[in-house]
Amino acid sequence: MKKVNLLIVLGLVSVTAFAQDTLTISKNDLLQKVTENNLQIKVAEKSFQSAKADYRQSNALFLPNVTVSHTGIATTNPLMAFGSKLNQEILTATDFNPTLLNDPKRTQNFATKIEVQQPLLNVDGLLGRQAAKAKMEAFQYQTERTKEYLKFEVSKAYMQLQLAYKAVKVLEKANSTAQGNLKLVENYFKNGMLQKTDLLNVQVRVNEIVNQLQYAKSNVQNASDYLAFLLNEDMAGKTYKPAEALDNAIVIENISTTLSDSRKDIQAMQKSAEAYQKMFQSSKFGFLPRLNAFGSYELYDQHVFQTSAKGYVVGAQLSWNVFDGYKNIGKTQKAKADFEKATVETEQYKKQSQLELSKTNRQLLDAHNKVNLSQLAFEQSQEAYRIRQNRFTQGLEKTTDLLMAETQMAQKELEHLQAVFEYNFTKQYLQFLTK
């Protein structure tokens, strides 16, 4: 008796611990958390930030490049020594002595230089900047599409969790029914109304349901773990429980079956092709000359960080790379091939998306039909089991027939729930494809 009480107490403690580790969560909470915590979204956002940084680098086309340097030298080189004194403005008549010119003494020179370079005309650079902007926008669309996909994936995982909990309830009900039938058969067997084989068949059925129930509970944990993975949360020893139960009925909605060019992933492909187009144009304009202005302000002295002499240089440079050994020509040909490839890939992706959309639309119609048929089959199996159970209690049905009807009823209920899940999932997938 004490042993039995101890088992009851342990069972209550286990149930209490399970309840404490079960977290009830709604679909809206999941959708909010996945946007904030999902690792795949964070990777996409970092890729966008990287492309944005590339685009910001192209600001160098408009902004000046400023450098400051301070250089110190000591030399006995005739040319360097004479030039250093000239820059320091300390030349005297004696410095023109041929002996001193040919064999100067050790001369020190410290130069502080401020250089400014300002691009004025760079056509290929402007087109390269436009390509970088298109690339950045492509990653932005890709990030938004990733968020939409993860929301869809969370909705799917949430429905899987709902289905897993519903399957547990169905099997628990089937287990309760099987246990009741087992007690009834045991009474009949004790009274000599049934054979040993009938009792064994019922016991086998009870064991099968218990085994199925254990698998169903494992599926609950698997679905919960996948949700935790999507949310980037540590769920060790914990289980999610949906705040909303899986509906046994479906809601019919009219969904557009036309592929939209405003879909984020298609816009990302189009922007990517545009980036390749700009790079192709940039490589073609690479043959044009470039115009840059430059200027420097220089300070010289024979002592460090002194500025006894000053001077400046201002000018402009027009440079034209006429021939670089076929490098620019090859670069242009490669850019053209990449642009044409991106254009073809975009067209192929759109056709594949339209194909997937048409396929999913047909799957939705099939899923609707499957829900109706499974609902009818479940109702028929319920009625068949009710009739056989009544006849069995009157001794008019075999045990095997009762077990078959009971098994079929549980199976048809699970099939109906699976059909509802497939319809709802297909409907959400179709909405995702047309979004």
Secondary structure, 3 states (H helix, E strand, C coil): CHHHHHHHHHHHHHHHHHHHCEEEECHHHHHHHHHHHCHHHHHHHHHHHHHHHHHHHHHHHCCCEEEEEEEEEEECCHHHHHHHHHHHCCCCHHHHCHHHHHCCCCEEEEEEEEEEEEEEECHHHHHHHHHHHHHHHHHHHHHHHHHHHHHHHHHHHHHHHHHHHHHHHHHHHHHHHHHHHHHHHHHHHHCCCCCHHHHHHHHHHHHHHHHHHHHHHHHHHHHHHHHHHHHCCCCCCCEEEECCCCCCCCCCCCCCCCCCCCCHHHHHHHHHHHHHHHHHHHHHHHHCCEEEEEEEEEEEECCCCCCCEEEEEEEEEEECCCCCCCHHHHHHHHHHHHHHHHHHHHHHHHHHHHHHHHHHHHHHHHHHHHHHHHHHHHHHHHHHHHHHHHHHHCCCCCHHHHHHHHHHHHHHHHHHHHHHHHHHHHHHHHHHHCC
